[in-house]
Every structure is written in structure tokens, then in C-alpha cells.
Amino acid sequence: MVRRINLAHLPTPLQRPTRLAEALGVDLYVKRDDMTGGAEAGNKIRKLEILLAAALAEGADTLITCGGIQSNHARATALLGASLGLRSILVLRTADPAAGAPLAGNVLLDRMAGAEIRLITPEQYRDRVALLASVAAEVRAAGGKPYVIPEGGSNGLGALGYVRAMEEVRRQLDLGLASGKPFDVIVHACGSGGTAAGLALGAAHYEVAEEVRTMVVCDDAPTFERIIAGIVDEARALEPALGSPATLRVDERARGPAYAVATPEQRRRIVEAARLGGLALDPVYTGKAFSGLWEMAERGELAGKRVLFLHTGGLPGLLVQADAFAGDLATA
């Protein structure tokens, strides 16, 4: 039996943003996983409920994880870890480690939670698995008990958090929310693969949707297809009752120029989503994914389909890029 501790505010709402849906011409609903908590909110809490339960069961006193300089996962780990009395060491990727970490966005929250931040280059980040293991060895040598959490909390154990999320949606449908009918496709942002794996397994197991459309924000489709398949296998080994996943389509068309860099059109759609639907999307993950959904609607790919967009949070990533939106706000 996989352990879980209650950290998220659940169930999160299942909403229909009427004006936004009408503008897109799509039967659109939004699963508001940006509302899983306070400052720690976002999709990572569902994974961390299970991963931190495992850490506590092992008697860990130090959490070790990694991500980009403005990592939502690292921020959630630091805040939730602090609430449980666990120290956090965050290994964060940045172009110029010597310049330090700006005290803004997720980094501010990391520091407020008392996390130790170690900055590394993108080249060093490629060897993050070995690097996290070396940090763990360092903690052990000092008498501590480390627990390593992979990038994004994305392994088989963490992915089970999104199997549980699909069980939650199933219950909401059974109560008559969103007309009570399953969806044709779930659209979401993907940066490390764990959410995608859990969604695909859970959507099939609980008959929530036939297809999961994974909008990647970095790397390419073949890379994520391989990563997600591996996480699916790990999750099924932990819970053998899970059957085959839903159809999973990895889509790289909304990836943008680079990780955490949105196109002018993507920024414009982020502003429109706020004005038409009251949704605060970020230019790193959710804004790109929703822009990809918007483009699918314009191409007619979603005609006649019931669509669920998973809002995975990321508000600090939007706020830290406020200056990039000045022109979009002036013209929108």
C-alpha cells in the first residue's frame, strides 16, 4: 500500500470558463490544480504528498531535489518540507551561477522556507542524477538522513499523485460536475514527465478521458515519450492493478523559443486567458500549454470534443517575468 500524507487542499475545482470557452469555440473545462494550496500551490503537491510520506517513513531529515532557477517543484518541496520539519537542499540550474540567484519569484519563497540553494550550470545539470547522489552522500557523511526527489518529483511513486487526481475527477463527474460525462482529451503542460504518466494511467483506469495531450515546454517529443514510458512502467510496478494508459500524444508545437521563454503570441494569449477566463497562466508551463490548446482549437482539432485543461499552477513564474508583459498589456 503506497503511503500518502494530506498536504493539498482537495478536491480542486472543476470549472467551465464560459467566456473563454466561447471565444475558443471549445467545450472547455479547467481542473484548477493551481488551487491545491497557498504559496506551495500547483501540481507538485499531489506528487509530494506521496514522496514526502516515503521520506518520513525512511526517517529522512533532509530533502534533496533539483530544477531550474525558478523551479515550482523546488519551491513546493522547500515549503512543504519546512512544514514537516525537513531541511531542503535545492540544486538549481542557471546560465551564470556566479551571478547568484535573484531574490524574486520562487527563489524568494525558497529562501523564506530556509532552503539551501546550490547553483549549477546547464552543462552540470545534465549529470543531475549523479550530482544529487553526491549531495546525498555528503549529507550522510555529516550524519544526516537524505531523501532524494528527482526533477519535478517525476518517478513512478510521484506519478501516482496524478492517478489519484483522476480518481478525484471521476468522483466529480459522478456528482454531476462538468455535465457528468467523460472528456475526450486532457491537455496539460509537461516539463519532466511525471504528471503526464499519472494522467495517462489514471484517465484510463477511472474512465476520465480517452486521450492525454502533453504539451512539452522543453526538449523534444521523442525524449519525453521515452521518459514518460519509463515512469508509466515504474508506476504500474508499484500498483499492478493499473492497466494500460490512455492514448498519450506528446506535442512539441507550443514549446516556444526556449525553456521559460514564451513567444509574443503566447504572451498575448496568456493575457486573453486572464481577461476572458480569470486564469493566471505562466509563460513557463501553463501559458504555453494553453496557447497550444488555443492553436488546436483554431485548427479545428478540438471540434466536437470535450476538453479538460489541467491548470498546474506556476504563478511565481509569471510574476518574475512581469516586465516582459508590458507591451502586451498596453495593446491587449
N, C-alpha and C positions, 0 to 999 in steps of 0.2 A: 504494500500500500504506500503510494507516494504521499509524503507529508506536505502540508501547506499551512502557512500561518496567515491570519487575516490582516492584511495591510491596506488593501484598496477599498474605496467606497463603492460598493456594488449593490445591485446591478447598475451599470451606467445606462443613461437614457438611450432609447432607440427613437430617433426623431425624423420627421419629414420636413425639410426646409422648403416650404411651399413655393415661395417666390423664386428661389434658386432652381428648384426642380422645373418650374415652368419655363424659366429662361433657357434651360438646357434642353427642354423637351424630353425629360427622362423621369421615369417613375423611381425617384431617388429617395433613399433613407440614409441616415447617418448614425453610426454607432459611436457614441460620444465617449471614447476612451481617453479623451483629453480631460475628462472629469473624474478620473479614478482617485484623485486626491487633491492636496493643496500644492505646495511648491514642488512636491515629488511627482506630480501627476504625469500621466502618459501611459503608453502601453507597457513600459518596462516593469511596472509594479506587478502585473499579473505573472510575469516570469519570476520576479524576485520573491514573490510570496512562497514559491516552491524552492528556489535556490537558497534563500536565506534560512528556510526551515532546515535544509540539509546542512548548512553551515553551523547552525545552532546544535543540531543533532551530533555533529562531529566535535563539538566543543571549541569551535573556532573563536578567536578574538580579533582577527584581522581579515578584512576583505580586500582582495586584490583584483583589479579589473583594468580595462583599457578602453580607449576610444579617441575620437578627435578632440581638439581643444575645447569645443563646446558640446561635448557628448551629453545627450539627455540621459543615456544609460548610466554614465558615471555619476551624474548629479543625483539620480534616483537612488543609486547604490549608496552614495555618501549620506544622503538624508535619512534613508530608511535604516542604514547601518547605525547611524548615530542614535536613532530612536530605540534601537535594540542594545545599545552599549557596545557596538562593534567599531573598531577603528577601520578606516579605509585608506588604501594606497591606490591612487589613480595614475596610471601610466598613459599620458595623453600626447597625441600626435600634433605637431605644429611645424610650420616651414622653418621657423627660426627659434629654436629653444633658448638661445642666448638672450633673446628679447624679452623673455618671461611670458607669463600668462596675464592677459588684461583682466582687471578686476571688474568684469561685466558678465551679464548673462549667466550661463551655467557655472562658469568659474567662480563668480561671486558666491553662488549657493554652495558650491563645493567647499570653498574656504570657510563659509559660515558654519558648515557642518563639521569643520575640523579635519577635513581630509588632507592627506599628504599628497601633493601633486608632483609628479616627475615628468618632465617634458622630454620628448624624443623626436627625432626627425622621421619623415615618411619612410626613408630607407631603413632605419632601425625598426620601424613599426612592422615591416614585412616579416620580421622574426619575432612577432609579439608572443607567440606561444612559448618559445624558449625564454624570452625575456620575463614573462610573468612567472615562469617556473623558477628563474633565478632569483626574482624578488621573494618568492615564497621560501626558497632555501635560506635567504638572508634573514627572513622573519623567524624561521625555525632556529637558526643559529643563535639568534638573540633571545630564544626562549619563548617565542610566540607561537600561536597556532593559526596558520593562514588557511584561507579558503579562496581558491582562485575561481573567478567567474569569467567566462570567455566574453569576447567582444559582443555587446548587445544582449548579454545573457542568452546567447543563441547556441544552445545544445539541446539534446533530446529532453533533458529534465526541464529546462526553461520553456521549451516549446509546448509542454503540457499546459502551461498557463493559458495558451490560446485555444487548446482543446476545450478547457473549462469555459472560456469565453463563448465558444459556440454552443455549449450546453446552456449557458445563460441566455443567449439569443433564442434558442429553441424554446425555453420557458416563456420568454416574452412573446414569441409568436403564438404559443399555445394559449396565452392570456388574451389574444386578440390584437396585440400591438402590430403595427405595420400591416394591417388587414389580415394578419394571421397566416399569410401564405409564405412559403419559402422564397428565397431570392434566386435569380438566375445567375448573378455574378456578384462577388465581393471584390472591391478594389481597395488596395492599400499600398502604402509606401514601404520600401524594403531597403535596409542598409546592412543587415547581417544575416538574414535568412530564418531566424527562429520563429518570428511571428508568422511568416508565410507557411512554414512547415506545420505549425499548430493549427492555423486556419484551415489548411487543406485537409488535415486529418479530422478536425472537429466538424467542419462543414459537411463532410461525407457521413461521419458517424452519427451526427444528430440531424441529418437531412435539412440543413440550413440553406445550402446553395450547391449548385452543380459545378460551378467554376470559381476559381480564385485567380484574379488578375493582379499579379505582383509587379508594381512599378518600381524598378530599381533606381537608386539615386547615385550609384557609383558602380564601377566595374562594368561587366557586360553580362548578357543573358546566359551564355554557356557557363560562366563562372558561378552564377547564382543557382542555375539548375543543378549543378554538381553539389554545391554546398547544401541546398535545401533537401536534396535527395538523401544526403548523409544524415541530416538532422531528423528527417522522417524515419529513417531506419532506426536511429537511436531511440526515438520516442516510442516506436512500436515495440522495441525490445523491452522497454520499461512497462508498457501497458499493452500486452499481447491482444487484448480484446479489440483494439483499434484495427479497423480494416484498411482497405486501400484508400488513399487520399482522393479528394475531389480533383477534377481536372485543374492543373496548375499551369498558367501561362505567364512566363516571365517576360515582361515588356520593358525594353530599354529606351523607348522613344521619348520619354519625358525626363531622361537623365540630366539634361542640361549641359552647360559647358564644362562643369567640374563639380566635384562634391561640394555642397554648401553654396554653390553659385547658381542662381536662377537666371533665366532669360528675361528680357523686358516683358515678353508676353506672359510668362509665368507670374511675374510680379503683378501685372495688370489683373490677372485672374484671381490672385490672392486678395487684392483689394475688392474686386467684384464679389467674391465669395463672402467677404465681411459685410458688404453693403446690401447684398441680396439675401444672405442667409444667416448673418450674425456669427459666422465661423471665423475664428482666428487661426489661419493656417500659416505655417512657417516656410521659408524659402529653402530649407534643407531637405525636409521629408514630405510633410503633408501637402504643402503648396505644389510641389512638383507632381505628386500623385494625383491630386485633384485636377491639376492642369491637364494631365494625361487623360483623366476621365472626361474632361470637357472636350478634348480633341476627339476622343472616341465618339462622343455624342454628336459632334459636328460632322464626323464621317459616316454617321448612321449605324455605327457598330452596336449601339445600345438600343436601337429602335425596338419597341415592344417588350423590353426586358425590365424586370425588377432588379434594381441595383442597390447594393449596400456599400456605402463608403465607410471604411474604418478610420476614424479620426484618432490618430495615435499621439496627439499632443505636440510638444515642442515649442511652446510659447517663448521661452527664453531665447531660442534661436531666431525668432522673429524680432524680438526687441533689440537684440545685439546688432542687427542689421538695419536699424531704423533709418539711417541716412540714405541707404540705397533706395528707399521708397519715396523720397521727397518729390521726385518728378512724377511718379505715378499718382500720388495724392493730389498733386496740383492739376492733373489732367483728367482724372477719373470722374 
